[in-house]
Amino acid sequence: MKTKELVLMALLVAVGAALYLIIPGYGEGMKPDFMLTMMFIGIILFPTTRNVFLLALTTGVISGIFSSFPGGFIPNIIDKFVTAFVVYGIIILLKKLSRNLIVTTVVTGIGTVLSGSIFLSVALFLLGVTLPGLDSPAVAFTTLFVVVVLPAILMNCIAFFIIYPIVTNLMKRSSFKSVLSN
């Protein structure tokens, strides 16, 4: 693991945290998680198990700390780990296709669906978080999935589509070595 990779991954997580903080919460305090977008960019640029582990750990903890959802710390950590390694697996399977902006944007959408589903499942079904006005965990899951996760998919895909080319162009200009260089 190189220091330059760590610095760039830290910058991606910091940008994700800043975006996460400025986006207002809705749907019982949930908000679209732009840290996911940055985590996906980091996984695509530096697809090694160690890097994915570090990205999952840092984004999970930071998202958990700043979560406005009741009891959101543990679900954030669990969802980031599972999502990060599933997306890592998809990127490894796709190899050359993972350089295509459309393909990686679709992977971002898939990762966002997975992340939102895991987060809600852990919070509502495993931890038993109850929300006012939503009678059962199944009703809460469905409502929050439609109100929060579906818009988050769109927002994360748009953000990825805009940010990823900027990051890759900056890396190429600075002759930064990554998967893009190979």
C-alpha positions as CSV (number, residue, x, y, z in Angstrom):
1,M,0.0,0.0,0.0
2,K,1.5,3.3,-1.1
3,T,1.3,6.6,0.7
4,K,0.0,8.3,-2.4
5,E,-2.9,5.8,-2.5
6,L,-3.7,6.4,1.1
7,V,-3.7,10.2,0.7
8,L,-6.0,10.0,-2.3
9,M,-8.3,7.6,-0.6
10,A,-8.3,9.9,2.5
11,L,-9.2,12.9,0.2
12,L,-12.0,10.9,-1.4
13,V,-13.4,10.0,2.1
14,A,-13.0,13.6,3.2
15,V,-14.9,15.0,0.2
16,G,-17.6,12.3,0.8
17,A,-17.9,13.3,4.5
18,A,-18.2,17.0,3.5
19,L,-21.0,16.2,1.0
20,Y,-22.6,13.9,3.6
21,L,-22.7,16.8,6.1
22,I,-24.1,19.5,3.9
23,I,-26.9,17.3,2.4
24,P,-30.0,17.7,4.6
25,G,-31.7,14.6,6.0
26,Y,-35.2,13.6,5.0
27,G,-37.4,10.5,5.4
28,E,-36.9,10.0,9.2
29,G,-33.4,11.5,9.2
30,M,-31.9,9.5,6.4
31,K,-29.9,11.1,3.7
32,P,-28.3,10.1,0.5
33,D,-24.8,8.8,1.3
34,F,-22.3,10.5,-1.0
35,M,-19.6,8.7,1.0
36,L,-20.7,5.7,-0.9
37,T,-19.9,7.5,-4.2
38,M,-16.4,8.3,-3.0
39,M,-15.9,4.8,-1.6
40,F,-16.9,3.3,-5.0
41,I,-14.4,5.7,-6.8
42,G,-11.7,4.5,-4.4
43,I,-12.5,0.9,-5.0
44,I,-12.5,1.3,-8.7
45,L,-9.2,3.2,-8.7
46,F,-7.4,1.0,-6.1
47,P,-9.0,-2.5,-6.2
48,T,-7.0,-4.3,-3.6
49,T,-8.4,-6.1,-0.5
50,R,-6.5,-3.8,1.9
51,N,-7.6,-0.7,0.2
52,V,-11.3,-1.9,0.1
53,F,-11.0,-2.8,3.8
54,L,-9.7,0.7,4.7
55,L,-12.3,2.4,2.6
56,A,-15.1,0.4,4.1
57,L,-13.9,1.0,7.7
58,T,-13.4,4.7,7.3
59,T,-16.6,5.4,5.4
60,G,-18.6,3.2,7.7
61,V,-17.3,4.8,10.9
62,I,-17.6,8.4,9.6
63,S,-21.1,7.8,8.1
64,G,-22.0,6.2,11.4
65,I,-20.8,9.1,13.5
66,F,-22.6,11.6,11.4
67,S,-25.7,9.5,10.9
68,S,-29.0,11.3,11.7
69,F,-30.9,8.1,11.6
70,P,-31.8,6.7,15.1
71,G,-29.2,4.0,15.9
72,G,-27.5,4.5,12.6
73,F,-23.9,3.8,13.7
74,I,-23.8,0.0,13.6
75,P,-25.9,-0.3,10.5
76,N,-23.6,2.1,8.6
77,I,-20.5,0.1,9.5
78,I,-22.1,-3.2,8.5
79,D,-23.6,-1.9,5.3
80,K,-20.3,-0.3,4.2
81,F,-18.3,-3.5,4.7
82,V,-20.7,-5.7,2.9
83,T,-21.3,-3.2,0.1
84,A,-17.6,-2.4,-0.4
85,F,-16.6,-6.1,-0.8
86,V,-19.6,-6.9,-3.1
87,V,-18.7,-3.9,-5.3
88,Y,-15.0,-4.9,-5.2
89,G,-16.1,-8.4,-6.4
90,I,-18.1,-6.9,-9.2
91,I,-15.2,-4.7,-10.3
92,I,-12.8,-7.6,-10.2
93,L,-15.2,-9.7,-12.3
94,L,-15.7,-6.9,-14.8
95,K,-11.9,-6.1,-15.1
96,K,-11.6,-4.2,-18.4
97,L,-15.3,-3.1,-18.4
98,S,-14.7,-1.4,-15.1
99,R,-12.9,1.4,-17.0
100,N,-16.2,2.3,-18.8
101,L,-18.1,5.3,-17.2
102,I,-21.5,3.8,-17.9
103,V,-20.6,0.4,-16.5
104,T,-19.1,2.0,-13.3
105,T,-22.1,4.3,-12.9
106,V,-24.4,1.2,-13.1
107,V,-22.2,-0.5,-10.5
108,T,-22.6,2.6,-8.3
109,G,-26.4,2.3,-8.6
110,I,-26.2,-1.4,-7.7
111,G,-24.0,-0.6,-4.8
112,T,-26.4,2.1,-3.5
113,V,-29.3,-0.3,-3.7
114,L,-27.3,-2.9,-1.8
115,S,-26.1,-0.4,0.8
116,G,-29.6,1.1,1.4
117,S,-31.2,-2.4,1.7
118,I,-28.5,-3.6,4.2
119,F,-28.7,-0.4,6.2
120,L,-32.5,-0.5,6.5
121,S,-32.5,-4.3,7.2
122,V,-29.9,-4.1,10.0
123,A,-31.5,-1.0,11.6
124,L,-35.1,-2.1,11.4
125,F,-35.0,-5.9,11.6
126,L,-31.9,-6.7,13.6
127,L,-31.6,-3.7,15.9
128,G,-35.4,-3.2,16.1
129,V,-35.3,0.6,15.5
130,T,-38.9,1.9,15.5
131,L,-40.0,5.0,13.7
132,P,-43.0,7.1,14.6
133,G,-45.9,6.6,12.3
134,L,-44.6,3.4,10.7
135,D,-46.3,0.5,12.3
136,S,-44.1,-2.4,11.4
137,P,-40.5,-2.9,10.3
138,A,-41.7,-4.1,6.9
139,V,-43.8,-1.0,6.4
140,A,-40.9,1.2,7.6
141,F,-38.5,-0.6,5.2
142,T,-40.7,-0.2,2.2
143,T,-41.5,3.4,3.0
144,L,-37.9,4.4,3.6
145,F,-36.7,2.4,0.6
146,V,-39.0,4.3,-1.7
147,V,-38.6,7.7,0.0
148,V,-34.8,7.6,0.7
149,V,-33.0,4.8,-1.1
150,L,-34.5,5.2,-4.6
151,P,-33.7,9.0,-4.8
152,A,-30.3,8.2,-3.3
153,I,-29.6,5.8,-6.2
154,L,-30.3,8.6,-8.7
155,M,-28.2,11.2,-6.8
156,N,-25.3,8.9,-6.3
157,C,-25.2,7.9,-9.9
158,I,-25.3,11.5,-11.1
159,A,-22.6,12.5,-8.6
160,F,-20.5,9.5,-9.7
161,F,-21.0,10.4,-13.3
162,I,-19.8,13.9,-12.7
163,I,-17.0,13.3,-10.1
164,Y,-15.3,10.1,-11.5
165,P,-14.1,11.6,-14.8
166,I,-12.8,14.6,-12.9
167,V,-10.8,12.4,-10.5
168,T,-9.5,10.2,-13.3
169,N,-8.4,13.2,-15.4
170,L,-6.6,14.7,-12.5
171,M,-4.8,11.4,-11.9
172,K,-3.8,11.1,-15.5
173,R,-2.5,14.7,-15.6
174,S,-0.5,14.2,-12.4
175,S,0.8,10.8,-13.7
176,F,-0.5,9.1,-10.6
177,K,-0.3,5.3,-10.9
178,S,-3.5,3.4,-10.4
179,V,-5.6,0.8,-12.2
180,L,-6.2,3.4,-14.9
181,S,-2.5,3.4,-15.7
182,N,-2.3,-0.3,-16.4
